[in-house]
Amino acid sequence: MYLETISEAVFKNFKKITYFSWMSVLDKDRIGWKTAAALVVANMVGTGVFTSLGFQLFSNTNTWTILSLWILGGGMALIGAFVYAELGTHFKRSGGDYVFLSQIIHPSVGYIYAWISLGVGFSAPIAIAAMAMAAYWQPIIGPNASFGMGIAVILLISFFHSYTLKQSGRVQNVLTAIKLLFVGALIVLGFVHQPTLDANALDFTSGWSGDLLKPGFAVSLVYVFFAYTGWNSAAYIIGEIKEPSKSLPKALVSASLLVMVLYVLLQLVFLKHARLEDLQGQVDVATVAFGNLFGQSGVFWVSLFIGIQLLATISGYTWVGPRITQAMAQDYRLWQPLAKENKKGIPVRAIWFNASISLLLVLTGSFESVLVYTGLVLQLMGTLTIAASLKVRSIVGFQTPFKPILQYIYIVFSLWVMGFVLYERPMESLFGLGVVAFGAILYLFDSRIMKEE
């Protein structure tokens, strides 16, 4: 009964959502900061926040420890948002880290990042979101149908993004607005209602600070960092943003702050309405919590709308990822066929190539393994970009506050986390590093082709 208010809120506000989606795309060639921020929120709020708590609770059971994870992750995302806003407004070319690393360090480093984005950075989050969607929709339509639905969604979203920038903006805004309405409804319902259980997973006892130095805390941060992945999304399409020197910082910073608040509140809601042993190791933590609160009706509505809000995540990565592939394809012979655009300037071939890799990961990968090695590799390359920003002099555009202090904080903290992950999860770590090494081999091969021409 109560969770039906979620669907009512969405449909009552659908006209407002549609109006917002039309007005935020300011002209046929550029998007405004609101659409850029919507893209960032859509890419961030998705799989991680609804799936990673169960894995964190294996080694971190204190609520203060859990909240520390999400606040630290949010702080790191905010630092990254500042730095990427600086780099994006300085270089003014779509492609994100590919452009930054190629111009600051060496083309080979940018090439490796573009390869990682193709195979891991954007294709893997799409696959993970599709697998999470299948897990959440399984109670509704069954395991086989939900799996097929996840595949169909990847194909459908790729189709929507294959025509015009204006259509991509409209689709993204509508899906993001639905996402925010749903997440807001979950938070309100979770805080308003008292737990129905005799005991829940909330634990505010003292002594939690000792958890911060344990390997399990560092490994759990990888899940959190993955949940925050996407804070840099708008920097990848800066060539499509109107007044980027103003719009990009506003979009990145405001979206990162909003998402951090939502994440902290959601964890409290999940812990409040479920037992620790019921959450540990579970992917669908939201349905566990709201199933306890509202019974089978709660499971149905939460599962339905988590699947729907994951559409915005898949859409965001489908929009952004191919722009990096296209930027690399414009510069290197091996990938040149993927640089082709349609009449409206959309990299259609790159979109469908990324979609193909996502489908392959859905068919062959396991959820947690993909999550760990993806998180590690993305953290590695993001840290490299933050470090590279220190080499840029005479910044044109937005400047990171407190530079270089924030960059050093990010780098040291990130290295500490990655060190523990390498120690605790060597197989997944080696696989992720293998992806990096294969990118280096491809660069040597591609460079030789260009020299021979």
N, C-alpha and C positions, 0 to 999 in steps of 0.2 A: 504493500500500500504506500508506504512512505517513499520507497525508491521510485515509484511512478512519477513523483514530482520531478525527477531528473529528466525524463522524457518530455513531460509537460513544459518544463522550462525551455528545453531546446526548441520545441515546435512553436511555443508562444513568441520566442525571440527570433524565429527564422527570418522574418522580414527585415528585422534590424541587421541580422548577420549578413543577409544578401546585399543590403544597401551598403554596409561597411565594405564588403568585398568589391563592389563596383567603384566606390569613391576612393579607396586606398590606392588603386592603380591609377596614377595621376595622368599619364598619357600613354600613347601606344608604345613608346620606346623605353620608358623608365617607370620604376615603382617608387612610392614614397616610403618614409621611415616606418610607418605603421605596418605596411605589408612586409618590409624587411624584418621588423620585430616579430611579426606573426610567423615568419619563416623560422626565425631563431627559436621561438617558443615551441613551435611544432616539432622541430628537430630535437629539442632537448626533452620535452615532456613526452615520454613514450614508453618504451619497453622497460628501461632500467628502474624507474621509480616504482613500477608495479610488479617487478619480478626479483629484484636483487636482495631485498630484505631477508628472505628465507635463507640465502647463502651467508649473509653477514651474521646471522644469529647462531651459526655453528660455533663461532669463536668469540662473539661479542654479544653478551646477553643483557648488559646493563643499558638502560635507556639513555643515560647521559652519554655513554660511549657511542650509541647509535646516532644520537643527535650530533655529536662531535664529528662523526664521519660526514654527515650531510652538510654541516656548516663549513667544515674544512674544504669539502669538494666545491661548495658554492663560492668560497673565497678564492680558490684557485681558478675557477671559471671566470670570476670577475676580473682577476688580474690578467688572465688571458684575453678577456674582452677588451681591456684597455690597450694591450699591446697590439692586438690584431686591428683595432680601430686605427692605431697609429700607422701600422704598416700598410693597411688598405688605403688610407687617404694619402699616403706618400707615393705608392706605386700606381694606384688608379687603374689597375687592370684586373679583370676577372680571372680567377684561377687560384686565389688564396695562397696556401703554402708552396704550391708549385712555383708561382711567380716569386714569392719572397725568397725562398731558398735558392732558386736558380740565380737570382740577381745578387744576393748578398754573399753566398758561400761559393757555389759552383753549380753549373747546369746539371751535373751528375746527381747532386743531392736533390734538386728539384724533380728530376726524372724519377728517382727512387720513390719520392713522396707521391708523385702522380700514379706510379705503379701500385703503391700501397693503397691509395684511395680507390683505385680501380678494383683491386682484389679484396681489400679489407675495409678501408675507411668508410665507404658509403654503401657498397654492395652488402657487406656483412650486417650493418645495422638494419638494412631493409629486410634481409633474411631473418634476423633475430626478431624483428617486429612481426613478421609473418608467422614465425613459429610460436611467438607469444600469443598472437591472435588465435592460432589454431588451438592452443592450450586453453584459452579463456572461452572460446566458443564451443569447445568439446561437450560441456554439459547441455548445450542448447541443441546442437544439430548432429552430434556424434563425432567420433574421432576421424573417420574417413572423410566425411563431408567437410569438416572444419579444416582439415589439411588441404583439401582441394580448394576451399574458399581462400586460404592464404595465398596459394599460387595464383588464383584468378585475380585477386586484388592487386598483386604486383603487376600483372599484365594490364589491368584496367587503368591503374594510376599512370603507368608509363604511356598509355594511349592518350590520357587527358593532357599530359605535359608535352605532347608531340606536335602541337599546332602553333599557339601564339603565346607571347609573354603575358598578355592581358588575361588569357584563359587560365594560365598557370597561377597568376595572382588571385583571381576570383576563387578558383578551387581551393587554394591554400588558405585564404582568409575564412572561407566558410568552414572548412574542416578544423581550423585552429580555434575559431569561435565556439564550435561545438565541443571541442576538447576542453576549453577553459570553463565553459558552463558545467560540464560533467565533473571536472576535478573540483570546482568550487562547490558543487552540490554534495560530493562525497565528504569534503571537509566539514561543511556545515552539519550534515546529517551525523557524521561521526562525533562531533563535539557536542551536539545538542542532546543526543541519546546516551543514556547510561549503559554500561556493559551488562549483558545478560548472563555472563559467566561468573562463577564463584571466584575464579582466579584468572588473571590475564597476563600478558607478557610485559607489562610496564614494571620497571624496576629502577627506582630512583635512589637506591642505597648509595652510600659513600664508598670510596675506594676505587671508583671507576677510572681515575686518572692513570692508574698503573696499567690499564689496558692499552693505552696509547703507544706504548713502546713494544708491544708484542707483535710477532709476525702476522698473526691473524688480523690485527687492525690494519696493517699495511696492505695485506691482500684484499681485505674488504674495501679499501679505498679504490682499488681498481674497478670494482663493481660500481662504486659511487661515481668515479671519474667517467665511466662509460655512460652512466645515467645523465651526466652533465654534458656529454658529447653533443656538439651542435651549437655551443655558445659562439662559435666563430663562423656560423653558416653564412651570414650576410656578407662577410668579407670575400667569399668566393664568387659572388655575383655583383661586385661593386660597379662593374661596367653597366649594369642594368638598374642602378639606383640613382634617383634624382638628388642633386646636391649632396654627393657622398661625404664631403668634409664635415657636414652637419648631421646628415641622416645616419651614416654608419655608426659613429660613436653612440648616438642616441638609441639606435636600435639594439646594438650589442649590449650596452650597459643596462638599459632598462629591462630588457628581456632576461638577462642573467639574474638581476636582483629579484624580479618577480618569480622566476622559477625556483630560486633558493628558498623563498618563503613558502611556496607551495609544497616543495619536497619535505621540508621539516614538518609541516603540519600533517602531511599525509602519513609520515612514519608514525607520528603520535596516534593517529586514528587507527592504523593497522594494529599497533601494539595494544591499544586500548580494548579492542574488540576480538582478540584471539589469544589462545594459549601459546606459550612458547613452543611446546612440543608439536603443536599443530602447524606452526609457521616454518619451523626449521626445515630447510631443504626444499620448500615448496616454491614453484614458479608463480602460481596464481594466488598470491597472498591477499589480494583485495577480495576475491570471492570467499576465501576462508573467513576473513574478518566480517564481511557484510552478510555472509551466510549465517554466522552466529547471531548477528543482530536482527536480521529480518527473515531468516529461514530460506526456504527454497525460492521464494519470490525474490529475495535479495540476491541470491546466486544468479538468477536469470537476468535481472536488470543490470547488475554490475558487469557480468560477463558480456552482455550485449554491448554496453556502452564503452567498455574498455576496448573491445574489438573495433568499434566505430572510431574511437579517438586515436587508435593506432593508425588509422588511415592517414591522419595528418602527418604522423611521423614518416610513414612510407612516402607520402607525397613530398615532404620537405627534402628528404635525401634523394629522391628521384629527380627533383628540380636541380639541386646543387651539385651532386656528384658528377654528372656528365659534363659540367662546365670545366672541371679540372681535366677530365679526359680530353675534352676538346682543346684546351690550352696546350696540353702536351702534344696532341695530334697535329697541331698547327706548326710545331717546331721540329718534329721527328718523323722520319720516313716510315718507320715500321707501323706507326699508328695513324698515318695520314688519312686513310679512308674514314676514320671516325671524326675528322674535322668538318665534314660536310654539313651544311645547314640547309633548312628548308627556306622558302621564300620570306618567311617571317623572322629569320635569324635564329631558329631553334636547332640545336645540335641533335637531330633525330637519331642518327646512327649511334652516337655516344649514349643516348638514353637507352636504346634497346640493347646495346652491348652490356651496359651496367645491369640492366634488368636480367639478362641471360645469366650473368655471374651470380646474381642474387638467387635466382631459381635453382642454380646448381648447388649453392650452399644449403638451401632449404631441403633439397633432396638427399644431401650427403652428410650434413653436419649435425652434431649434437649441440643443444642449447648452451650448456655451461662452458664447454670447451671453446666454442666460437666466441662466447662472451669474454673469456679470460685472454685468449691470444689477441683478439681484436683490441681490447682495452689496453694491453701492454704496448702493442705496436703504435697505436694512436697516441698514447702518452709519450712514447719515445720521440716521435716526430714532432709533436706539439712542443715538447721541451726543447728540441733542437731549433725550432722556429723562434721561441722566446729568447734563447741564447743568441741566435743570429741577429735579433733586433738590436742588441747592444753594439753591433758593428756599424749601424746606420748613423751617419752624421748629417747634420743640417736637415732635420726633418721638415717636410713640407706638409702641413695639415695638422691634424689632431696630435697632441703629444701626451704620452703616458705620464700621469702624475707620479711624483716621488721616484722618477727614473734615476738610477738603475736599481733602487732598493727592492721594488716589487718584483723585478725580473730575477734578482738573486734569490729571493724567497721562493719563488716558483721553482727555479732550477734545483735548489738544494732539496726541497721537499719532494719534488718529483723523482729525483735520483734515489732518495731514501726508499720511496715506495717501490720503484722498479727493482731495486736490489733485493728486497724481500720477496717480491713476486718470482724473480729468477730462482731464488733459493727454495721457495715453498712449492712452486708449480713449474718444475723444470721442463716437462714435456710440452706443455702449452707454450711456454716461453721460447723453447727452441724452435717450435713450429713457426711462431711469430717472427723470430729472427731469421728463420729460413726464408720467409716471404721477403724480408728486406734484402737478404743476400741475392735472391733470385732477381730482384729488381736491378741490382748492381750489374749482374751478368747481362741482363737485357740491355742496359745502357751501353755496355761495351760493344755488344753486337749491333745495336742500332747506330751507334757512332761510326762504326766501321762501314756500315752500309752507306752512310752519308758521305764519308770520305771517298769512297770508291766511285761515287757518281760524278 
